[in-house]
């Protein structure tokens, strides 16, 4: 008999992959990844090459997104 540990729902996880962060926030994963690569949101690499985003950092980044779209120059 193999025991299976059920993973918590995305909203309850402490860290997320980029696709998970995108799914949870409703923002495309490519935008989330770009925010990390541009230094707008921190990420960690907890012993692997898979980028992880702390849930608290995602929440803060989303809360600080502009309310209005950028105006054309």
Secondary structure as GFF3:
##gff-version 3
##sequence-region A 1 73
A	DSSP	three_ten_helix	10	12	.	.	.	ID=ss1
A	DSSP	beta_strand	15	16	.	.	.	ID=ss2
A	DSSP	alpha_helix	18	25	.	.	.	ID=ss3
A	DSSP	alpha_helix	29	37	.	.	.	ID=ss4
A	DSSP	beta_strand	53	54	.	.	.	ID=ss5
A	DSSP	alpha_helix	55	63	.	.	.	ID=ss6
###
